[in-house]
Amino acid sequence: MTARVRSRLSTEREEEILRAVLDLLREHGYETLTMDLVASRTRSSKATLYRQWESKARLILVALRRAGTPPGGNEDIDTGSVAGDLRELMRRAGDHVVENAELLQALARELHRNTELLETFREVILFPEIELLRDILERGTARGEIAATGPSPEEISYMLFGAIVGRPLLEGREADAEFLVRCTDTMVLPALGGPPRP
C-alpha cells in the first residue's frame, strides 16, 4: 500500500471538491467523468487532484465514502455494547445507501469490469469497514459480551454486504436503515452468541 501525501488543501476546500465530484458523477457517470472535468468544475489543477487523490477511482470513492460518514468518520461509534455499536453502524450505512442509491448502483456495474476501481473500492470502502467491525468485536470480547471464537469481521461483512446487495434484487427496494438493523438483530447478533432483539 502506498503512503499518502499529506494534504495541502484546507478541510473546507477538500470537502468542496468532493461534493463537486459526486455532482459530476451524477451528471456524467463513472466512465465519462474525467479529471479534466473535475479540475474545471472545482477550479483546481489536475496536478493538485492527482497529488491529493492519486487517481480518478480513488477521488470518486473517497468522495462517496465521505458522503456516508460524519466528519470524524465512523470511528466515533462506541455505545458500550456490541449490539448498540452494530445497530448504529447499520443505521448510518442504511441512510447512506438510500441517499446515494443511484451512485452506488452505477458504481456496482463498473466494479465488474474495472479492475482498478474494484481494488480501490476494497481499499477505500470495504477494508476500513472491516477494520471498524474488528474494533467493535474486540471491544465486545474484552467486555465479555461475545466469545473470541465467533464469526470474524470478514464473515460478518459477508452477511451485511450481502443484505445491502440482495434486497434490491429480491424486493426491489434499497437496504435502508430499518432493514439493516433488522438483519443485524436477526442474523449477526445470534451468530455472535447474543439473543436476537424481540
C-alpha positions in Angstrom: 0.0 0.0 0.0 1.5 3.4 -1.0 2.0 6.1 1.5 -0.5 9.0 1.3 0.8 12.5 0.6 -0.1 14.9 3.4 -3.0 17.2 2.4 -2.1 20.7 1.3 -5.8 21.6 1.0 -7.9 23.1 3.7 -10.7 20.9 5.0 -13.2 23.2 3.5 -11.6 23.1 0.1 -11.3 19.4 0.2 -15.0 19.0 1.1 -15.9 21.4 -1.7 -14.0 19.3 -4.3 -15.5 16.0 -3.0 -19.1 17.4 -3.2 -18.4 18.6 -6.7 -17.1 15.1 -7.7 -20.4 13.5 -6.6 -22.4 16.1 -8.6 -20.2 15.3 -11.7 -20.6 11.6 -11.2 -24.4 12.0 -11.2 -24.2 14.1 -14.3 -21.7 12.1 -16.4 -21.4 8.6 -14.9 -18.1 7.0 -14.0 -16.8 6.2 -17.4 -17.1 9.6 -18.9 -16.2 11.6 -15.8 -12.6 12.8 -16.2 -10.1 14.6 -14.1 -10.3 17.4 -16.6 -13.9 17.9 -15.8 -13.2 17.8 -12.1 -10.4 20.3 -12.4 -12.7 22.6 -14.5 -15.7 22.4 -12.2 -13.6 22.9 -9.0 -11.2 25.4 -10.4 -8.3 23.1 -9.5 -5.2 21.9 -11.3 -5.1 18.3 -12.3 -1.7 18.2 -10.6 -3.4 19.1 -7.3 -6.1 16.5 -7.8 -3.6 13.7 -8.6 -1.3 14.8 -5.7 -4.1 14.6 -3.3 -6.0 11.5 -4.5 -3.7 9.7 -7.0 -6.4 8.6 -9.4 -9.9 9.1 -10.6 -11.1 5.9 -8.9 -9.7 7.0 -5.5 -11.1 10.5 -5.8 -14.6 9.3 -6.5 -14.6 6.6 -3.9 -13.2 8.9 -1.2 -15.9 11.3 -2.1 -18.5 8.6 -1.8 -17.2 7.3 1.5 -17.0 10.8 2.9 -20.7 11.4 1.9 -21.7 8.4 4.0 -19.8 9.2 7.2 -19.8 12.1 9.7 -16.9 14.5 9.6 -14.8 12.4 12.0 -15.7 9.1 10.4 -17.5 6.1 11.9 -14.7 5.6 14.5 -16.8 7.6 17.0 -19.2 4.7 17.3 -18.9 3.3 20.8 -22.2 2.8 22.6 -20.9 0.5 25.2 -22.2 -2.7 23.7 -21.7 -4.8 20.5 -25.4 -4.7 19.7 -25.5 -0.9 20.1 -22.4 -0.4 18.0 -23.5 -2.7 15.2 -27.0 -1.2 15.1 -25.6 2.4 14.9 -23.2 1.4 12.2 -26.0 -0.2 10.2 -28.3 2.8 10.7 -25.6 5.0 9.1 -25.0 2.5 6.3 -28.7 2.3 5.5 -29.1 6.1 5.4 -26.0 6.3 3.1 -27.4 3.5 0.8 -30.7 5.3 0.4 -29.3 8.7 -0.1 -26.8 7.6 -2.7 -28.6 4.7 -4.2 -28.2 5.9 -7.8 -24.5 6.4 -7.5 -23.9 3.1 -5.7 -25.8 1.2 -8.4 -23.8 2.9 -11.2 -20.5 2.1 -9.5 -21.6 -1.5 -8.8 -21.9 -2.0 -12.6 -18.5 -0.6 -13.1 -16.9 -2.7 -10.4 -17.4 -5.8 -12.6 -15.4 -4.5 -15.5 -12.8 -2.2 -14.0 -10.1 -3.8 -12.0 -8.5 -0.6 -10.8 -11.9 0.6 -9.5 -12.5 -2.7 -7.7 -9.2 -2.7 -6.0 -9.6 0.9 -4.9 -13.1 0.1 -3.7 -11.8 -2.6 -1.5 -9.1 -0.3 -0.1 -11.2 2.8 0.4 -14.7 1.4 1.2 -14.6 -2.3 2.3 -11.4 -2.7 4.3 -12.0 0.3 6.6 -15.4 -1.0 7.4 -14.0 -4.5 8.2 -11.4 -2.9 10.5 -14.2 -1.0 12.2 -16.1 -4.3 12.7 -12.9 -5.7 14.1 -12.7 -2.9 16.6 -16.3 -3.4 17.7 -15.8 -7.1 18.1 -12.6 -6.8 20.0 -14.2 -4.3 22.5 -17.1 -6.7 22.9 -14.8 -9.7 23.5 -12.9 -7.6 26.1 -16.1 -6.8 27.9 -17.1 -10.5 27.8 -20.2 -9.9 25.7 -19.1 -12.3 22.9 -16.6 -15.2 22.5 -13.4 -14.7 20.6 -14.3 -17.9 18.7 -17.3 -16.3 17.0 -17.6 -15.1 13.4 -14.7 -13.0 12.1 -15.2 -9.4 10.9 -14.9 -10.6 7.3 -17.6 -13.2 7.9 -19.9 -10.6 9.4 -19.2 -8.3 6.5 -20.4 -11.0 4.1 -23.7 -11.1 5.9 -24.2 -7.3 5.9 -22.9 -6.6 2.4 -25.0 -9.4 1.2 -28.0 -7.8 2.7 -27.2 -4.5 1.1 -26.8 -6.1 -2.4 -29.5 -8.7 -2.0 -32.5 -6.6 -1.0 -32.8 -4.6 -4.3 -32.6 -7.9 -6.2 -35.1 -9.8 -4.1 -37.5 -7.0 -3.1 -36.8 -4.1 -5.5 -36.1 -1.9 -2.5 -32.9 -0.4 -1.1 -31.4 -1.7 2.1 -32.4 1.1 4.3 -31.5 1.7 8.0 -34.5 -0.2 9.4 -33.8 -3.2 7.2 -30.1 -3.4 8.0 -30.8 -3.0 11.8 -33.2 -5.9 11.5 -30.7 -8.0 9.7 -28.2 -7.2 12.5 -30.7 -8.3 15.1 -31.8 -11.5 13.4 -28.6 -12.7 11.7 -25.4 -11.1 13.1 -26.1 -10.9 16.8 -27.3 -14.5 17.1 -24.2 -15.6 15.1 -22.1 -13.8 17.7 -23.9 -15.7 20.5 -26.3 -13.0 21.6 -30.1 -13.2 21.5 -31.9 -11.5 18.7 -33.9 -8.4 19.6 -37.6 -9.4 20.3 
